[in-house]
Amino acid sequence: MINIYGEPDGEYSRRLYYKTRSSYLNQAKHLNDNFKNLGYNYRGKILKNGTSSELWANPQQISLYSKLEGMIIFLIENTKNIKKHFSIAHSKDTININ
């Protein structure tokens, strides 16, 4: 498949990799990071665990609930980014924050 730059997808992803590569200092700081127990994996489970199974019995409404779930996950991820931005204890480019 050809992307918007007229390159095959492999070439495009390779080019993006080199554009977004982190600095050597950042790589050296995080060389031995081994994060475990990062919390509950809530993606795809927030509404299903918090609502009645009767709501999920109608197959026509599942798409609506999945879109609502996507919006909730988007809000949670943006809240994490705000928390990371204003925190003095975390690196600004970390992805491991609860």
N, CA, C and O of each residue as an XYZ file, in Angstrom:
392
protein
N       0.840     -1.171      0.000
C       0.000      0.000      0.000
C       0.890      1.241      0.000
O       1.940      1.262      0.642
N       0.468      2.260     -0.715
C       1.228      3.492     -0.845
C       0.630      4.544      0.096
O      -0.590      4.691      0.152
N       1.461      5.268      0.827
C       0.975      6.291      1.737
C       0.932      7.646      1.037
O       1.100      7.733     -0.179
N       0.704      8.708      1.822
C       0.537     10.038      1.230
C       1.836     10.591      0.663
O       1.798     11.530     -0.132
N       2.984     10.041      1.043
C       4.254     10.509      0.527
C       4.698      9.742     -0.715
O       5.774     10.001     -1.254
N       3.874      8.802     -1.170
C       4.219      8.025     -2.346
C       5.214      6.921     -2.063
O       5.839      6.393     -2.983
N       5.368      6.567     -0.790
C       6.284      5.505     -0.406
C       5.494      4.299      0.068
O       4.349      4.447      0.495
N       6.073      3.120      0.004
C       5.413      1.965      0.621
C       5.319      2.165      2.132
O       6.087      2.939      2.704
N       4.385      1.476      2.779
C       4.159      1.680      4.211
C       5.402      1.401      5.037
O       5.629      2.082      6.037
N       6.203      0.438      4.660
C       7.412      0.139      5.411
C       8.378      1.301      5.403
O       9.001      1.601      6.422
N       8.511      1.960      4.261
C       9.407      3.113      4.159
C       8.909      4.272      5.029
O       9.700      4.955      5.680
N       7.606      4.482      5.032
C       7.026      5.573      5.811
C       7.236      5.332      7.296
O       7.639      6.243      8.018
N       6.968      4.117      7.764
C       7.139      3.840      9.185
C       8.608      3.924      9.580
O       8.921      4.355     10.690
N       9.515      3.520      8.691
C      10.933      3.621      8.980
C      11.346      5.091      9.084
O      12.155      5.457      9.937
N      10.787      5.921      8.213
C      11.114      7.340      8.240
C      10.574      7.987      9.512
O      11.249      8.830     10.104
N       9.373      7.609      9.943
C       8.825      8.153     11.179
C       9.644      7.712     12.377
O       9.793      8.472     13.333
N      10.182      6.489     12.346
C      10.992      6.001     13.451
C      12.214      6.885     13.636
O      12.554      7.248     14.762
N      12.865      7.226     12.559
C      14.064      8.036     12.685
C      13.753      9.483     13.030
O      14.590     10.158     13.629
N      12.580      9.978     12.673
C      12.211     11.337     13.040
C      11.900     11.452     14.526
O      12.179     12.482     15.140
N      11.335     10.424     15.097
C      10.870     10.514     16.470
C      11.774      9.764     17.443
O      11.358      9.502     18.572
N      12.966      9.418     17.055
C      13.872      8.703     17.942
C      14.292      9.602     19.095
O      14.576     10.782     18.894
N      14.331      9.052     20.292
C      14.689      9.851     21.461
C      16.197     10.093     21.494
O      16.970      9.423     20.807
N      16.586     11.058     22.303
C      17.994     11.424     22.377
C      18.791     10.333     23.082
O      18.232      9.472     23.761
N      20.091     10.388     22.909
C      20.955      9.405     23.547
C      20.940      9.568     25.058
O      21.043      8.578     25.783
N      20.814     10.792     25.545
C      20.728     11.021     26.980
C      19.479     10.367     27.556
O      19.532      9.735     28.612
N      18.356     10.521     26.860
C      17.113      9.902     27.305
C      17.224      8.382     27.261
O      16.750      7.705     28.174
N      17.835      7.841     26.228
C      18.025      6.394     26.141
C      18.902      5.894     27.275
O      18.637      4.831     27.835
N      19.946      6.645     27.625
C      20.839      6.230     28.707
C      20.129      6.276     30.062
O      20.359      5.413     30.909
N      19.267      7.276     30.272
C      18.544      7.381     31.532
C      17.558      6.231     31.726
O      17.350      5.762     32.845
N      16.961      5.786     30.636
C      15.893      4.793     30.731
C      16.311      3.434     30.194
O      15.460      2.649     29.777
N      17.588      3.147     30.197
C      18.086      1.890     29.652
C      17.607      0.689     30.459
O      17.239     -0.338     29.889
N      17.610      0.813     31.771
C      17.273     -0.314     32.629
C      15.871     -0.219     33.224
O      15.590     -0.879     34.224
N      15.001      0.568     32.648
C      13.641      0.672     33.167
C      12.907     -0.642     32.967
O      12.914     -1.212     31.876
N      12.288     -1.105     34.009
C      11.494     -2.320     33.944
C      10.249     -2.083     34.794
O      10.242     -2.387     35.986
N       9.204     -1.543     34.187
C       8.009     -1.184     34.916
C       7.089     -2.390     35.031
O       6.774     -3.045     34.037
N       6.663     -2.673     36.252
C       5.723     -3.761     36.506
C       4.576     -3.211     37.329
O       4.696     -2.159     37.958
N       3.470     -3.924     37.322
C       2.297     -3.551     38.120
C       1.877     -2.112     37.859
O       1.813     -1.297     38.779
N       1.594     -1.811     36.610
C       1.223     -0.450     36.225
C      -0.252     -0.151     36.434
O      -0.750      0.871     35.963
N      -0.947     -1.022     37.126
C      -2.339     -0.750     37.432
C      -3.283     -1.604     36.608
O      -2.866     -2.499     35.873
N      -4.538     -1.312     36.745
C      -5.597     -2.065     36.094
C      -5.692     -1.675     34.621
O      -5.680     -0.490     34.289
N      -5.784     -2.660     33.748
C      -5.965     -2.397     32.319
C      -7.451     -2.139     32.074
O      -8.231     -3.081     31.939
N      -7.839     -0.881     32.016
C      -9.245     -0.500     31.944
C      -9.773     -0.406     30.524
O     -10.981     -0.250     30.345
N      -8.931     -0.494     29.511
C      -9.375     -0.298     28.130
C     -10.371     -1.387     27.722
O     -10.061     -2.578     27.761
N     -11.553     -0.959     27.337
C     -12.579     -1.884     26.891
C     -13.371     -2.524     28.007
O     -14.204     -3.389     27.738
N     -13.147     -2.136     29.250
C     -13.812     -2.800     30.366
C     -14.549     -1.849     31.303
O     -15.188     -2.304     32.252
N     -14.478     -0.557     31.065
C     -15.049      0.394     32.020
C     -16.563      0.257     32.083
O     -17.117      0.034     33.160
N     -17.231      0.386     30.963
C     -18.688      0.304     30.963
C     -19.180     -1.120     31.160
O     -20.213     -1.334     31.795
N     -18.464     -2.085     30.633
C     -18.902     -3.479     30.751
C     -18.893     -3.938     32.207
O     -19.777     -4.683     32.629
N     -17.899     -3.498     32.975
C     -17.840     -3.872     34.386
C     -18.715     -2.991     35.267
O     -19.084     -3.394     36.370
N     -19.050     -1.805     34.799
C     -19.797     -0.869     35.634
C     -21.279     -0.810     35.355
O     -22.008     -0.126     36.073
N     -21.747     -1.500     34.342
C     -23.174     -1.455     34.003
C     -23.766     -2.863     34.020
O     -23.054     -3.859     34.147
N     -25.048     -2.910     33.892
C     -25.764     -4.185     33.914
C     -25.548     -4.941     32.607
O     -25.337     -4.337     31.555
N     -25.603     -6.244     32.687
C     -25.457     -7.058     31.473
C     -26.675     -6.943     30.564
O     -26.600     -7.293     29.386
N     -27.786     -6.463     31.089
C     -28.983     -6.262     30.272
C     -28.765     -5.181     29.216
O     -29.340     -5.256     28.130
N     -27.953     -4.191     29.518
C     -27.660     -3.145     28.531
C     -26.888     -3.701     27.345
O     -27.054     -3.237     26.217
N     -26.049     -4.688     27.598
C     -25.199     -5.246     26.551
C     -25.889     -6.375     25.781
O     -25.296     -6.939     24.861
N     -27.129     -6.714     26.142
C     -27.833     -7.797     25.468
C     -28.317     -7.388     24.078
O     -28.471     -8.242     23.205
N     -28.555     -6.103     23.865
C     -29.030     -5.625     22.572
C     -27.823     -5.364     21.669
O     -27.028     -4.470     21.958
N     -27.667     -6.133     20.571
C     -26.485     -5.953     19.719
C     -26.464     -4.623     18.960
O     -25.402     -4.195     18.506
N     -27.609     -3.968     18.815
C     -27.628     -2.694     18.103
C     -27.043     -1.557     18.940
O     -26.606     -0.548     18.387
N     -27.031     -1.706     20.246
C     -26.532     -0.647     21.111
C     -25.062     -0.826     21.479
O     -24.468      0.063     22.089
N     -24.471     -1.953     21.120
C     -23.077     -2.204     21.474
C     -22.157     -1.165     20.823
O     -21.186     -0.728     21.441
N     -22.454     -0.772     19.593
C     -21.604      0.231     18.939
C     -21.680      1.574     19.663
O     -20.672      2.272     19.776
N     -22.859      1.939     20.152
C     -23.003      3.178     20.923
C     -22.183      3.115     22.204
O     -21.488      4.071     22.546
N     -22.261      1.994     22.911
C     -21.525      1.860     24.161
C     -20.019      1.827     23.921
O     -19.245      2.336     24.732
N     -19.610      1.236     22.821
C     -18.171      1.206     22.542
C     -17.655      2.615     22.207
O     -16.527      2.955     22.565
N     -18.459      3.428     21.531
C     -18.054      4.813     21.272
C     -17.995      5.633     22.560
O     -17.090      6.447     22.740
N     -18.957      5.418     23.450
C     -18.912      6.091     24.752
C     -17.681      5.661     25.541
O     -17.030      6.480     26.190
N     -17.372      4.379     25.481
C     -16.189      3.866     26.166
C     -14.922      4.493     25.594
O     -13.999      4.820     26.341
N     -14.873      4.660     24.291
C     -13.728      5.304     23.660
C     -13.560      6.740     24.126
O     -12.438      7.200     24.339
N     -14.680      7.457     24.287
C     -14.607      8.828     24.785
C     -14.118      8.874     26.229
O     -13.345      9.758     26.596
N     -14.564      7.931     27.042
C     -14.126      7.892     28.438
C     -12.636      7.614     28.512
O     -11.926      8.243     29.296
N     -12.154      6.678     27.704
C     -10.724      6.353     27.683
C      -9.916      7.553     27.195
O      -8.832      7.824     27.711
N     -10.440      8.268     26.208
C      -9.769      9.478     25.716
C      -9.637     10.519     26.829
O      -8.587     11.145     26.968
N     -10.693     10.706     27.619
C     -10.641     11.654     28.727
C      -9.633     11.223     29.780
O      -8.913     12.059     30.326
N      -9.574      9.933     30.072
C      -8.618      9.446     31.067
C      -7.192      9.658     30.583
O      -6.340     10.103     31.352
N      -6.922      9.346     29.326
C      -5.570      9.519     28.790
C      -5.159     10.991     28.770
O      -4.008     11.312     29.063
N      -6.083     11.887     28.428
C      -5.755     13.311     28.443
C      -5.530     13.824     29.858
O      -4.691     14.699     30.073
N      -6.264     13.293     30.817
C      -6.038     13.660     32.210
C      -4.659     13.219     32.661
O      -3.988     13.934     33.405
N      -4.233     12.043     32.216
C      -2.881     11.578     32.545
C      -1.829     12.505     31.940
O      -0.816     12.790     32.578
N      -2.060     12.976     30.717
C      -1.106     13.899     30.098
C      -1.035     15.220     30.856
O       0.049     15.785     31.003
N      -2.162     15.720     31.337
C      -2.160     16.953     32.126
C      -1.404     16.731     33.425
O      -0.606     17.572     33.839
N      -1.656     15.607     34.062
C      -0.956     15.278     35.306
C       0.549     15.204     35.073
O       1.334     15.697     35.883
N       0.941     14.592     33.975
C       2.358     14.456     33.659
C       2.991     15.806     33.334
O       4.147     16.049     33.681
N       2.253     16.668     32.681
C       2.786     17.969     32.284
C       3.087     18.857     33.485
O       4.091     19.569     33.496
N       2.232     18.819     34.484
C       2.397     19.699     35.632
C       3.115     19.040     36.804
O       3.312     19.678     37.838
N       3.507     17.791     36.665
C       4.197     17.101     37.749
C       5.686     17.438     37.714
O       6.295     17.496     36.646
N       6.262     17.660     38.894
C       7.691     17.916     38.951
C       8.478     16.637     39.188
O       9.705     16.635     39.086
N       7.786     15.553     39.502
C       8.468     14.312     39.843
C       8.605     13.358     38.658
O       9.318     12.359     38.752
N       7.940     13.650     37.555
C       7.960     12.747     36.407
C       8.641     13.404     35.222
O       8.579     14.620     35.046
N       9.287     12.588     34.419
C       9.845     13.069     33.161
C       8.678     13.373     32.220
O       7.664     12.676     32.235
N       8.827     14.398     31.418
C       7.716     14.826     30.557
C       7.430     13.852     29.423
O       6.334     13.873     28.863
N       8.391     12.996     29.072
C       8.175     12.074     27.954
C       7.904     10.654     28.421
O       7.953      9.729     27.610
N       7.624     10.453     29.690
C       7.346      9.100     30.170
C       5.966      8.638     29.712
O       5.054      9.446     29.543
N       5.830      7.362     29.519
C       4.535      6.799     29.154
C       3.985      5.927     30.280
O       2.859      5.438     30.199
N       4.779      5.737     31.320
C       4.397      4.863     32.420
C       3.983      5.700     33.618
O       4.767      5.907     34.544
N       2.749      6.179     33.593
C       2.224      6.985     34.697
C       0.799      6.518     34.958
O       0.028      6.296     34.024
N       0.459      6.373     36.220
C      -0.894      5.935     36.579
C      -1.678      7.069     37.150
O      -2.842      6.895     37.512
